[in-house]
Amino acid sequence: MKNISIILGLSGLLGLTFISCDKEYDTPPIATIPEGNIITIQDAKDLVTLTNPSVSFTEDYSIYGVLTTDETSGNFYKEAYFQDASGGINLRFTSSASTHIGDSIRLSLKGALITTYQGNFQIDSLDPDKNVIIQKNNVDIAPLVLNIAQAGTGTATLVQIDNVEFVSGDLGSTWADAANQNSVTLVVTDCNGNLMDVRSSGFANFAGDVIPEGNGSIIGIMGSFNGNPQFIIRNPNELSLTGVRCTGGGTVVCDPVSSVNEGFTSHTSGHSVSDQCWSTSSFGGSP
């Protein structure tokens, strides 16, 4: 009996030993980025003046908005465009970002710098892992619809420019120099002769594609360079340049329709019709 008691006693001690070794560890705290003062993109731009051309954020400030570009197509690298209800701005990252078009984010400004480059406002020195806090995905932003004459009003925002075509001298060109990975600036025009630059990177995955020849609409970012509007596309699939050109050149096919309802109320009697896919004809004969 004494031997049994000793064995039982040892078993109990061993059990207590195993129980005491089952230590519970504290859960490490989740790192949070302080929100601080909330401002708009326009508020940030207003900090830049002639006497103070660049401003560093040393305290906690945040801007809420939506990303309108990403690096998927290669036409943007280590940068993004970002907009809220007050406008848009270019973001410059210290490394490649894994964000996507439509990401609703809180942009933490601490450690960043706001300035201008060639007339374009930008927030520089942003760490995509520390300064970008994603709130939601797939937020749809409708482009601001403009014509070339209005292009400067949509700077750094997602826009749609209607009734444009590439100038005749650019037809047959590719978006950029894919072989040498050099950026190229092409020019689009409207039927009134207004011109606008379209800039594409030689690193874009569509750099070697031939530009479309027709007239229509383009969707992308309305940037600027030296104070002049400079359009940057996100993806060629967002362009619809299939209409009849107003300056000649190119090969455009007008799709047939099953019915027509056009009163030509906007046209003057005796003048030629110049609308897309319409032509003026004369029929002889006596009444």
GUDODREN-60886 format. One record per residue (C-alpha): residue number from 1; residue in three letters; chain; x, y, z. Coordinates in nm, 4 decimals. Layout:
residues N
resi=NUM | resn=ALA | chain=A | X=X | Y=Y | Z=Z
...
END
This chain:
residues 287
resi=1 | resn=MET | chain=A | X=0.0000 | Y=0.0000 | Z=0.0000
resi=2 | resn=LYS | chain=A | X=0.2847 | Y=0.2387 | Z=0.0770
resi=3 | resn=ASN | chain=A | X=0.4321 | Y=0.1805 | Z=-0.2720
resi=4 | resn=ILE | chain=A | X=0.0935 | Y=0.2552 | Z=-0.4349
resi=5 | resn=SER | chain=A | X=0.0582 | Y=0.5767 | Z=-0.2343
resi=6 | resn=ILE | chain=A | X=0.4015 | Y=0.6957 | Z=-0.3487
resi=7 | resn=ILE | chain=A | X=0.3170 | Y=0.6229 | Z=-0.7132
resi=8 | resn=LEU | chain=A | X=-0.0146 | Y=0.8079 | Z=-0.6872
resi=9 | resn=GLY | chain=A | X=0.1574 | Y=1.1006 | Z=-0.5231
resi=10 | resn=LEU | chain=A | X=0.4162 | Y=1.1209 | Z=-0.8019
resi=11 | resn=SER | chain=A | X=0.1401 | Y=1.1070 | Z=-1.0622
resi=12 | resn=GLY | chain=A | X=-0.0333 | Y=1.4002 | Z=-0.9009
resi=13 | resn=LEU | chain=A | X=0.2853 | Y=1.6037 | Z=-0.8934
resi=14 | resn=LEU | chain=A | X=0.3530 | Y=1.5299 | Z=-1.2579
resi=15 | resn=GLY | chain=A | X=-0.0030 | Y=1.6357 | Z=-1.3460
resi=16 | resn=LEU | chain=A | X=0.0453 | Y=1.9643 | Z=-1.1623
resi=17 | resn=THR | chain=A | X=0.3757 | Y=2.0132 | Z=-1.3429
resi=18 | resn=PHE | chain=A | X=0.2152 | Y=1.9669 | Z=-1.6878
resi=19 | resn=ILE | chain=A | X=-0.0706 | Y=2.2002 | Z=-1.6006
resi=20 | resn=SER | chain=A | X=0.1630 | Y=2.4728 | Z=-1.4816
resi=21 | resn=CYS | chain=A | X=0.3669 | Y=2.4504 | Z=-1.8083
resi=22 | resn=ASP | chain=A | X=0.0602 | Y=2.5190 | Z=-2.0260
resi=23 | resn=LYS | chain=A | X=0.1233 | Y=2.8949 | Z=-2.0273
resi=24 | resn=GLU | chain=A | X=-0.1153 | Y=3.1388 | Z=-2.1904
resi=25 | resn=TYR | chain=A | X=0.0555 | Y=3.4132 | Z=-2.3878
resi=26 | resn=ASP | chain=A | X=-0.0865 | Y=3.7618 | Z=-2.4299
resi=27 | resn=THR | chain=A | X=-0.2083 | Y=3.8488 | Z=-2.7800
resi=28 | resn=PRO | chain=A | X=0.0245 | Y=4.1122 | Z=-2.9293
resi=29 | resn=PRO | chain=A | X=-0.1468 | Y=4.4466 | Z=-2.9889
resi=30 | resn=ILE | chain=A | X=-0.2517 | Y=4.5267 | Z=-3.3481
resi=31 | resn=ALA | chain=A | X=-0.0596 | Y=4.8252 | Z=-3.4845
resi=32 | resn=THR | chain=A | X=-0.2887 | Y=5.1146 | Z=-3.5683
resi=33 | resn=ILE | chain=A | X=-0.2172 | Y=5.4334 | Z=-3.7597
resi=34 | resn=PRO | chain=A | X=-0.3662 | Y=5.7363 | Z=-3.5861
resi=35 | resn=GLU | chain=A | X=-0.6323 | Y=5.9179 | Z=-3.7842
resi=36 | resn=GLY | chain=A | X=-0.5495 | Y=6.2633 | Z=-3.6518
resi=37 | resn=ASN | chain=A | X=-0.6977 | Y=6.5669 | Z=-3.8255
resi=38 | resn=ILE | chain=A | X=-0.9171 | Y=6.4874 | Z=-4.1263
resi=39 | resn=ILE | chain=A | X=-0.8695 | Y=6.7152 | Z=-4.4283
resi=40 | resn=THR | chain=A | X=-0.9661 | Y=6.7099 | Z=-4.7964
resi=41 | resn=ILE | chain=A | X=-0.7422 | Y=6.6978 | Z=-5.1017
resi=42 | resn=GLN | chain=A | X=-0.8162 | Y=7.0641 | Z=-5.1654
resi=43 | resn=ASP | chain=A | X=-0.7191 | Y=7.1476 | Z=-4.8075
resi=44 | resn=ALA | chain=A | X=-0.3845 | Y=6.9803 | Z=-4.8691
resi=45 | resn=LYS | chain=A | X=-0.3322 | Y=7.1720 | Z=-5.1947
resi=46 | resn=ASP | chain=A | X=-0.4118 | Y=7.4993 | Z=-5.0223
resi=47 | resn=LEU | chain=A | X=-0.1126 | Y=7.4491 | Z=-4.7922
resi=48 | resn=VAL | chain=A | X=0.1210 | Y=7.4977 | Z=-5.0901
resi=49 | resn=THR | chain=A | X=0.1971 | Y=7.8633 | Z=-5.1643
resi=50 | resn=LEU | chain=A | X=0.4599 | Y=8.0619 | Z=-5.3561
resi=51 | resn=THR | chain=A | X=0.6442 | Y=8.1283 | Z=-5.0318
resi=52 | resn=ASN | chain=A | X=0.5926 | Y=7.7729 | Z=-4.9053
resi=53 | resn=PRO | chain=A | X=0.6167 | Y=7.5490 | Z=-5.2159
resi=54 | resn=SER | chain=A | X=0.6466 | Y=7.2222 | Z=-5.0242
resi=55 | resn=VAL | chain=A | X=0.4936 | Y=7.1165 | Z=-4.6941
resi=56 | resn=SER | chain=A | X=0.6007 | Y=6.8227 | Z=-4.4762
resi=57 | resn=PHE | chain=A | X=0.3451 | Y=6.6544 | Z=-4.2535
resi=58 | resn=THR | chain=A | X=0.4996 | Y=6.5964 | Z=-3.9121
resi=59 | resn=GLU | chain=A | X=0.1708 | Y=6.5356 | Z=-3.7320
resi=60 | resn=ASP | chain=A | X=-0.1201 | Y=6.2980 | Z=-3.7902
resi=61 | resn=TYR | chain=A | X=-0.3463 | Y=6.4040 | Z=-4.0784
resi=62 | resn=SER | chain=A | X=-0.5739 | Y=6.1856 | Z=-4.2910
resi=63 | resn=ILE | chain=A | X=-0.7596 | Y=6.2172 | Z=-4.6218
resi=64 | resn=TYR | chain=A | X=-1.0404 | Y=5.9809 | Z=-4.7205
resi=65 | resn=GLY | chain=A | X=-1.0906 | Y=5.9125 | Z=-5.0906
resi=66 | resn=VAL | chain=A | X=-1.0793 | Y=5.6580 | Z=-5.3748
resi=67 | resn=LEU | chain=A | X=-0.7890 | Y=5.5430 | Z=-5.5931
resi=68 | resn=THR | chain=A | X=-0.8569 | Y=5.5889 | Z=-5.9648
resi=69 | resn=THR | chain=A | X=-0.5443 | Y=5.4129 | Z=-6.0985
resi=70 | resn=ASP | chain=A | X=-0.3258 | Y=5.1139 | Z=-6.0208
resi=71 | resn=GLU | chain=A | X=-0.0121 | Y=4.9508 | Z=-6.1606
resi=72 | resn=THR | chain=A | X=-0.1894 | Y=4.6665 | Z=-6.3442
resi=73 | resn=SER | chain=A | X=-0.1348 | Y=4.7947 | Z=-6.6993
resi=74 | resn=GLY | chain=A | X=0.2184 | Y=4.9227 | Z=-6.6381
resi=75 | resn=ASN | chain=A | X=0.1241 | Y=5.2757 | Z=-6.7423
resi=76 | resn=PHE | chain=A | X=0.1616 | Y=5.3848 | Z=-6.3786
resi=77 | resn=TYR | chain=A | X=0.4509 | Y=5.2783 | Z=-6.1556
resi=78 | resn=LYS | chain=A | X=0.5073 | Y=5.3620 | Z=-5.7899
resi=79 | resn=GLU | chain=A | X=0.2291 | Y=5.6172 | Z=-5.8192
resi=80 | resn=ALA | chain=A | X=-0.1485 | Y=5.6458 | Z=-5.8177
resi=81 | resn=TYR | chain=A | X=-0.4183 | Y=5.9051 | Z=-5.8651
resi=82 | resn=PHE | chain=A | X=-0.6517 | Y=5.9672 | Z=-5.5767
resi=83 | resn=GLN | chain=A | X=-0.9673 | Y=6.1759 | Z=-5.5527
resi=84 | resn=ASP | chain=A | X=-1.2379 | Y=6.2870 | Z=-5.3132
resi=85 | resn=ALA | chain=A | X=-1.5312 | Y=6.5250 | Z=-5.3480
resi=86 | resn=SER | chain=A | X=-1.2947 | Y=6.8241 | Z=-5.3533
resi=87 | resn=GLY | chain=A | X=-1.0738 | Y=6.7075 | Z=-5.6416
resi=88 | resn=GLY | chain=A | X=-0.7842 | Y=6.4798 | Z=-5.7282
resi=89 | resn=ILE | chain=A | X=-0.4106 | Y=6.4535 | Z=-5.6691
resi=90 | resn=ASN | chain=A | X=-0.1115 | Y=6.2434 | Z=-5.7704
resi=91 | resn=LEU | chain=A | X=0.0368 | Y=6.0095 | Z=-5.5059
resi=92 | resn=ARG | chain=A | X=0.4043 | Y=5.9110 | Z=-5.5225
resi=93 | resn=PHE | chain=A | X=0.5086 | Y=5.5945 | Z=-5.3382
resi=94 | resn=THR | chain=A | X=0.8475 | Y=5.4844 | Z=-5.2082
resi=95 | resn=SER | chain=A | X=0.7856 | Y=5.1349 | Z=-5.3484
resi=96 | resn=SER | chain=A | X=0.5458 | Y=4.9525 | Z=-5.5764
resi=97 | resn=ALA | chain=A | X=0.1919 | Y=4.9458 | Z=-5.4355
resi=98 | resn=SER | chain=A | X=-0.0492 | Y=4.6514 | Z=-5.4389
resi=99 | resn=THR | chain=A | X=-0.3583 | Y=4.8723 | Z=-5.4368
resi=100 | resn=HIS | chain=A | X=-0.6285 | Y=4.8595 | Z=-5.7059
resi=101 | resn=ILE | chain=A | X=-0.8608 | Y=5.0908 | Z=-5.8913
resi=102 | resn=GLY | chain=A | X=-1.1682 | Y=5.1473 | Z=-5.6769
resi=103 | resn=ASP | chain=A | X=-0.9956 | Y=5.1027 | Z=-5.3417
resi=104 | resn=SER | chain=A | X=-1.1493 | Y=5.3398 | Z=-5.0900
resi=105 | resn=ILE | chain=A | X=-0.8636 | Y=5.4364 | Z=-4.8605
resi=106 | resn=ARG | chain=A | X=-0.7617 | Y=5.6506 | Z=-4.5691
resi=107 | resn=LEU | chain=A | X=-0.4400 | Y=5.8222 | Z=-4.6652
resi=108 | resn=SER | chain=A | X=-0.2241 | Y=5.8902 | Z=-4.3595
resi=109 | resn=LEU | chain=A | X=-0.0089 | Y=6.1948 | Z=-4.4304
resi=110 | resn=LYS | chain=A | X=0.2410 | Y=6.1780 | Z=-4.1455
resi=111 | resn=GLY | chain=A | X=0.5918 | Y=6.1649 | Z=-4.2926
resi=112 | resn=ALA | chain=A | X=0.4714 | Y=6.2652 | Z=-4.6402
resi=113 | resn=LEU | chain=A | X=0.5386 | Y=6.5790 | Z=-4.8407
resi=114 | resn=ILE | chain=A | X=0.2976 | Y=6.7798 | Z=-5.0586
resi=115 | resn=THR | chain=A | X=0.4443 | Y=6.9825 | Z=-5.3417
resi=116 | resn=THR | chain=A | X=0.4085 | Y=7.0466 | Z=-5.7149
resi=117 | resn=TYR | chain=A | X=0.6017 | Y=6.9075 | Z=-6.0099
resi=118 | resn=GLN | chain=A | X=0.5670 | Y=7.0680 | Z=-6.3521
resi=119 | resn=GLY | chain=A | X=0.2444 | Y=7.2271 | Z=-6.2322
resi=120 | resn=ASN | chain=A | X=0.0981 | Y=6.9008 | Z=-6.1026
resi=121 | resn=PHE | chain=A | X=0.0141 | Y=6.8701 | Z=-5.7307
resi=122 | resn=GLN | chain=A | X=0.1521 | Y=6.5552 | Z=-5.5708
resi=123 | resn=ILE | chain=A | X=0.1891 | Y=6.3959 | Z=-5.2296
resi=124 | resn=ASP | chain=A | X=0.5355 | Y=6.2419 | Z=-5.2173
resi=125 | resn=SER | chain=A | X=0.7328 | Y=5.9990 | Z=-4.9955
resi=126 | resn=LEU | chain=A | X=0.4331 | Y=5.7766 | Z=-4.9202
resi=127 | resn=ASP | chain=A | X=0.4988 | Y=5.4261 | Z=-4.7910
resi=128 | resn=PRO | chain=A | X=0.2174 | Y=5.2098 | Z=-4.9360
resi=129 | resn=ASP | chain=A | X=0.2340 | Y=4.9780 | Z=-4.6329
resi=130 | resn=LYS | chain=A | X=0.2252 | Y=5.2533 | Z=-4.3712
resi=131 | resn=ASN | chain=A | X=0.0398 | Y=5.5460 | Z=-4.5266
resi=132 | resn=VAL | chain=A | X=-0.2409 | Y=5.3637 | Z=-4.7089
resi=133 | resn=ILE | chain=A | X=-0.5214 | Y=5.2068 | Z=-4.5055
resi=134 | resn=ILE | chain=A | X=-0.7797 | Y=5.0359 | Z=-4.7269
resi=135 | resn=GLN | chain=A | X=-1.1394 | Y=5.0851 | Z=-4.6135
resi=136 | resn=LYS | chain=A | X=-1.3319 | Y=4.9158 | Z=-4.8940
resi=137 | resn=ASN | chain=A | X=-1.2799 | Y=4.7632 | Z=-5.2401
resi=138 | resn=ASN | chain=A | X=-1.4488 | Y=4.8074 | Z=-5.5788
resi=139 | resn=VAL | chain=A | X=-1.5903 | Y=5.1541 | Z=-5.5220
resi=140 | resn=ASP | chain=A | X=-1.7193 | Y=5.2822 | Z=-5.8557
resi=141 | resn=ILE | chain=A | X=-1.6192 | Y=5.6349 | Z=-5.9561
resi=142 | resn=ALA | chain=A | X=-1.8036 | Y=5.7857 | Z=-6.2527
resi=143 | resn=PRO | chain=A | X=-1.5733 | Y=5.9902 | Z=-6.4776
resi=144 | resn=LEU | chain=A | X=-1.6311 | Y=6.3614 | Z=-6.5162
resi=145 | resn=VAL | chain=A | X=-1.7513 | Y=6.4137 | Z=-6.8760
resi=146 | resn=LEU | chain=A | X=-1.5685 | Y=6.6984 | Z=-7.0498
resi=147 | resn=ASN | chain=A | X=-1.4601 | Y=6.8198 | Z=-7.3908
resi=148 | resn=ILE | chain=A | X=-1.1032 | Y=6.9216 | Z=-7.4770
resi=149 | resn=ALA | chain=A | X=-1.1721 | Y=7.2891 | Z=-7.4119
resi=150 | resn=GLN | chain=A | X=-1.2788 | Y=7.2010 | Z=-7.0558
resi=151 | resn=ALA | chain=A | X=-0.9987 | Y=6.9510 | Z=-6.9910
resi=152 | resn=GLY | chain=A | X=-0.8025 | Y=7.1696 | Z=-6.7487
resi=153 | resn=THR | chain=A | X=-1.0956 | Y=7.1801 | Z=-6.5054
resi=154 | resn=GLY | chain=A | X=-1.0634 | Y=6.8092 | Z=-6.4296
resi=155 | resn=THR | chain=A | X=-0.6941 | Y=6.8014 | Z=-6.3420
resi=156 | resn=ALA | chain=A | X=-0.5839 | Y=6.4842 | Z=-6.1567
resi=157 | resn=THR | chain=A | X=-0.9326 | Y=6.3314 | Z=-6.1701
resi=158 | resn=LEU | chain=A | X=-1.0925 | Y=6.0527 | Z=-6.3709
resi=159 | resn=VAL | chain=A | X=-1.2488 | Y=6.2085 | Z=-6.6802
resi=160 | resn=GLN | chain=A | X=-1.4164 | Y=6.1156 | Z=-7.0072
resi=161 | resn=ILE | chain=A | X=-1.3349 | Y=6.3330 | Z=-7.3090
resi=162 | resn=ASP | chain=A | X=-1.5937 | Y=6.3065 | Z=-7.5868
resi=163 | resn=ASN | chain=A | X=-1.5787 | Y=6.3672 | Z=-7.9625
resi=164 | resn=VAL | chain=A | X=-1.2028 | Y=6.3307 | Z=-8.0082
resi=165 | resn=GLU | chain=A | X=-0.9678 | Y=6.1486 | Z=-8.2448
resi=166 | resn=PHE | chain=A | X=-0.5934 | Y=6.1166 | Z=-8.2882
resi=167 | resn=VAL | chain=A | X=-0.4480 | Y=6.3702 | Z=-8.5307
resi=168 | resn=SER | chain=A | X=-0.3854 | Y=6.2369 | Z=-8.8801
resi=169 | resn=GLY | chain=A | X=-0.0075 | Y=6.2558 | Z=-8.8350
resi=170 | resn=ASP | chain=A | X=-0.0232 | Y=6.0070 | Z=-8.5436
resi=171 | resn=LEU | chain=A | X=-0.2321 | Y=5.7435 | Z=-8.7230
resi=172 | resn=GLY | chain=A | X=-0.0490 | Y=5.4128 | Z=-8.7454
resi=173 | resn=SER | chain=A | X=0.1583 | Y=5.4933 | Z=-8.4352
resi=174 | resn=THR | chain=A | X=0.1807 | Y=5.2752 | Z=-8.1266
resi=175 | resn=TRP | chain=A | X=0.0929 | Y=5.4064 | Z=-7.7822
resi=176 | resn=ALA | chain=A | X=0.4595 | Y=5.4228 | Z=-7.6831
resi=177 | resn=ASP | chain=A | X=0.8043 | Y=5.2906 | Z=-7.7746
resi=178 | resn=ALA | chain=A | X=0.7799 | Y=4.9354 | Z=-7.6432
resi=179 | resn=ALA | chain=A | X=1.1138 | Y=4.8242 | Z=-7.7900
resi=180 | resn=ASN | chain=A | X=1.3147 | Y=5.0890 | Z=-7.6044
resi=181 | resn=GLN | chain=A | X=1.0604 | Y=5.1294 | Z=-7.3218
resi=182 | resn=ASN | chain=A | X=1.0353 | Y=5.5030 | Z=-7.3844
resi=183 | resn=SER | chain=A | X=0.7287 | Y=5.7138 | Z=-7.3149
resi=184 | resn=VAL | chain=A | X=0.5566 | Y=5.8818 | Z=-7.6104
resi=185 | resn=THR | chain=A | X=0.3230 | Y=6.1798 | Z=-7.6330
resi=186 | resn=LEU | chain=A | X=0.0512 | Y=6.1628 | Z=-7.8982
resi=187 | resn=VAL | chain=A | X=-0.2126 | Y=6.4244 | Z=-7.9754
resi=188 | resn=VAL | chain=A | X=-0.5906 | Y=6.4061 | Z=-7.9996
resi=189 | resn=THR | chain=A | X=-0.8111 | Y=6.6719 | Z=-8.1547
resi=190 | resn=ASP | chain=A | X=-1.1791 | Y=6.7522 | Z=-8.1704
resi=191 | resn=CYS | chain=A | X=-1.3733 | Y=6.8720 | Z=-8.4740
resi=192 | resn=ASN | chain=A | X=-1.3061 | Y=7.2348 | Z=-8.3757
resi=193 | resn=GLY | chain=A | X=-0.9291 | Y=7.1932 | Z=-8.3903
resi=194 | resn=ASN | chain=A | X=-0.8665 | Y=7.1908 | Z=-8.0127
resi=195 | resn=LEU | chain=A | X=-0.5668 | Y=6.9745 | Z=-7.9216
resi=196 | resn=MET | chain=A | X=-0.4686 | Y=6.7687 | Z=-7.6170
resi=197 | resn=ASP | chain=A | X=-0.1622 | Y=6.5557 | Z=-7.5364
resi=198 | resn=VAL | chain=A | X=-0.1970 | Y=6.1852 | Z=-7.4538
resi=199 | resn=ARG | chain=A | X=0.1049 | Y=6.0411 | Z=-7.2736
resi=200 | resn=SER | chain=A | X=0.1822 | Y=5.6684 | Z=-7.2404
resi=201 | resn=SER | chain=A | X=0.4708 | Y=5.4809 | Z=-7.0791
resi=202 | resn=GLY | chain=A | X=0.6990 | Y=5.2502 | Z=-7.2735
resi=203 | resn=PHE | chain=A | X=0.6561 | Y=5.0013 | Z=-6.9884
resi=204 | resn=ALA | chain=A | X=0.2771 | Y=4.9774 | Z=-7.0393
resi=205 | resn=ASN | chain=A | X=0.1565 | Y=4.6346 | Z=-7.1482
resi=206 | resn=PHE | chain=A | X=-0.0205 | Y=4.8031 | Z=-7.4413
resi=207 | resn=ALA | chain=A | X=0.2785 | Y=5.0207 | Z=-7.5442
resi=208 | resn=GLY | chain=A | X=0.3286 | Y=4.8289 | Z=-7.8699
resi=209 | resn=ASP | chain=A | X=-0.0390 | Y=4.8330 | Z=-7.9739
resi=210 | resn=VAL | chain=A | X=-0.1437 | Y=5.0560 | Z=-8.2626
resi=211 | resn=ILE | chain=A | X=-0.3705 | Y=5.3439 | Z=-8.1605
resi=212 | resn=PRO | chain=A | X=-0.7349 | Y=5.3410 | Z=-8.2787
resi=213 | resn=GLU | chain=A | X=-0.8205 | Y=5.5511 | Z=-8.5850
resi=214 | resn=GLY | chain=A | X=-1.1791 | Y=5.6638 | Z=-8.5245
resi=215 | resn=ASN | chain=A | X=-1.3598 | Y=5.9401 | Z=-8.3404
resi=216 | resn=GLY | chain=A | X=-1.5297 | Y=5.8953 | Z=-8.0048
resi=217 | resn=SER | chain=A | X=-1.4582 | Y=5.9088 | Z=-7.6321
resi=218 | resn=ILE | chain=A | X=-1.1582 | Y=5.8337 | Z=-7.4119
resi=219 | resn=ILE | chain=A | X=-1.1506 | Y=5.7641 | Z=-7.0380
resi=220 | resn=GLY | chain=A | X=-0.8490 | Y=5.8208 | Z=-6.8162
resi=221 | resn=ILE | chain=A | X=-0.6715 | Y=6.0635 | Z=-6.5855
resi=222 | resn=MET | chain=A | X=-0.6508 | Y=6.4320 | Z=-6.6682
resi=223 | resn=GLY | chain=A | X=-0.2998 | Y=6.5199 | Z=-6.5584
resi=224 | resn=SER | chain=A | X=-0.0916 | Y=6.8229 | Z=-6.6450
resi=225 | resn=PHE | chain=A | X=0.2624 | Y=6.9058 | Z=-6.7529
resi=226 | resn=ASN | chain=A | X=0.4005 | Y=7.2569 | Z=-6.7386
resi=227 | resn=GLY | chain=A | X=0.0482 | Y=7.3854 | Z=-6.6963
resi=228 | resn=ASN | chain=A | X=-0.0829 | Y=7.2092 | Z=-7.0078
resi=229 | resn=PRO | chain=A | X=-0.3450 | Y=6.9315 | Z=-6.9818
resi=230 | resn=GLN | chain=A | X=-0.1938 | Y=6.5878 | Z=-7.0353
resi=231 | resn=PHE | chain=A | X=-0.4217 | Y=6.2859 | Z=-7.0620
resi=232 | resn=ILE | chain=A | X=-0.3143 | Y=5.9423 | Z=-6.9340
resi=233 | resn=ILE | chain=A | X=-0.5214 | Y=5.6339 | Z=-7.0141
resi=234 | resn=ARG | chain=A | X=-0.5630 | Y=5.3481 | Z=-6.7705
resi=235 | resn=ASN | chain=A | X=-0.6514 | Y=5.0781 | Z=-7.0223
resi=236 | resn=PRO | chain=A | X=-0.7172 | Y=5.0949 | Z=-7.4003
resi=237 | resn=ASN | chain=A | X=-1.0360 | Y=4.8953 | Z=-7.3409
resi=238 | resn=GLU | chain=A | X=-1.1850 | Y=5.2094 | Z=-7.1854
resi=239 | resn=LEU | chain=A | X=-1.1599 | Y=5.3931 | Z=-7.5180
resi=240 | resn=SER | chain=A | X=-1.4386 | Y=5.3987 | Z=-7.7749
resi=241 | resn=LEU | chain=A | X=-1.2858 | Y=5.5479 | Z=-8.0901
resi=242 | resn=THR | chain=A | X=-1.4876 | Y=5.3796 | Z=-8.3652
resi=243 | resn=GLY | chain=A | X=-1.6877 | Y=5.6688 | Z=-8.5130
resi=244 | resn=VAL | chain=A | X=-1.6301 | Y=5.8521 | Z=-8.8391
resi=245 | resn=ARG | chain=A | X=-1.3376 | Y=6.0960 | Z=-8.8233
resi=246 | resn=CYS | chain=A | X=-1.3973 | Y=6.4656 | Z=-8.8676
resi=247 | resn=THR | chain=A | X=-1.0453 | Y=6.5328 | Z=-9.0023
resi=248 | resn=GLY | chain=A | X=-1.0159 | Y=6.2496 | Z=-9.2542
resi=249 | resn=GLY | chain=A | X=-0.7824 | Y=5.9537 | Z=-9.2563
resi=250 | resn=GLY | chain=A | X=-0.8277 | Y=5.6208 | Z=-9.0860
resi=251 | resn=THR | chain=A | X=-1.0659 | Y=5.3382 | Z=-9.1562
resi=252 | resn=VAL | chain=A | X=-1.3883 | Y=5.3471 | Z=-8.9575
resi=253 | resn=VAL | chain=A | X=-1.6922 | Y=5.1278 | Z=-9.0096
resi=254 | resn=CYS | chain=A | X=-2.0388 | Y=5.2530 | Z=-8.9181
resi=255 | resn=ASP | chain=A | X=-2.2442 | Y=4.9731 | Z=-8.7699
resi=256 | resn=PRO | chain=A | X=-2.5899 | Y=4.9283 | Z=-8.9277
resi=257 | resn=VAL | chain=A | X=-2.8975 | Y=4.9983 | Z=-8.7161
resi=258 | resn=SER | chain=A | X=-3.2457 | Y=4.8465 | Z=-8.7327
resi=259 | resn=SER | chain=A | X=-3.4285 | Y=5.1816 | Z=-8.7244
resi=260 | resn=VAL | chain=A | X=-3.3589 | Y=5.5554 | Z=-8.7473
resi=261 | resn=ASN | chain=A | X=-3.5242 | Y=5.8469 | Z=-8.5676
resi=262 | resn=GLU | chain=A | X=-3.3426 | Y=6.1734 | Z=-8.6453
resi=263 | resn=GLY | chain=A | X=-3.5137 | Y=6.5090 | Z=-8.6970
resi=264 | resn=PHE | chain=A | X=-3.1955 | Y=6.7085 | Z=-8.7668
resi=265 | resn=THR | chain=A | X=-3.3384 | Y=6.9932 | Z=-8.5571
resi=266 | resn=SER | chain=A | X=-2.9859 | Y=7.1089 | Z=-8.4712
resi=267 | resn=HIS | chain=A | X=-2.8938 | Y=7.1588 | Z=-8.8379
resi=268 | resn=THR | chain=A | X=-2.9466 | Y=7.4589 | Z=-9.0656
resi=269 | resn=SER | chain=A | X=-3.1414 | Y=7.4188 | Z=-9.3863
resi=270 | resn=GLY | chain=A | X=-2.9170 | Y=7.4060 | Z=-9.6925
resi=271 | resn=HIS | chain=A | X=-2.6013 | Y=7.3065 | Z=-9.5028
resi=272 | resn=SER | chain=A | X=-2.4242 | Y=6.9724 | Z=-9.5149
resi=273 | resn=VAL | chain=A | X=-2.4740 | Y=6.7103 | Z=-9.2461
resi=274 | resn=SER | chain=A | X=-2.1475 | Y=6.6310 | Z=-9.0664
resi=275 | resn=ASP | chain=A | X=-2.2675 | Y=6.3997 | Z=-8.7889
resi=276 | resn=GLN | chain=A | X=-2.0920 | Y=6.0663 | Z=-8.7428
resi=277 | resn=CYS | chain=A | X=-2.2160 | Y=5.7959 | Z=-8.9830
resi=278 | resn=TRP | chain=A | X=-2.4356 | Y=6.0437 | Z=-9.1759
resi=279 | resn=SER | chain=A | X=-2.3637 | Y=6.1801 | Z=-9.5232
resi=280 | resn=THR | chain=A | X=-2.5279 | Y=6.4462 | Z=-9.7401
resi=281 | resn=SER | chain=A | X=-2.6781 | Y=6.3333 | Z=-10.0732
resi=282 | resn=SER | chain=A | X=-2.8550 | Y=6.5158 | Z=-10.3509
resi=283 | resn=PHE | chain=A | X=-3.1344 | Y=6.3623 | Z=-10.5579
resi=284 | resn=GLY | chain=A | X=-3.2276 | Y=6.5115 | Z=-10.8949
resi=285 | resn=GLY | chain=A | X=-3.5686 | Y=6.5111 | Z=-11.0564
resi=286 | resn=SER | chain=A | X=-3.8633 | Y=6.7399 | Z=-11.1062
resi=287 | resn=PRO | chain=A | X=-4.1432 | Y=6.7822 | Z=-10.8585
END
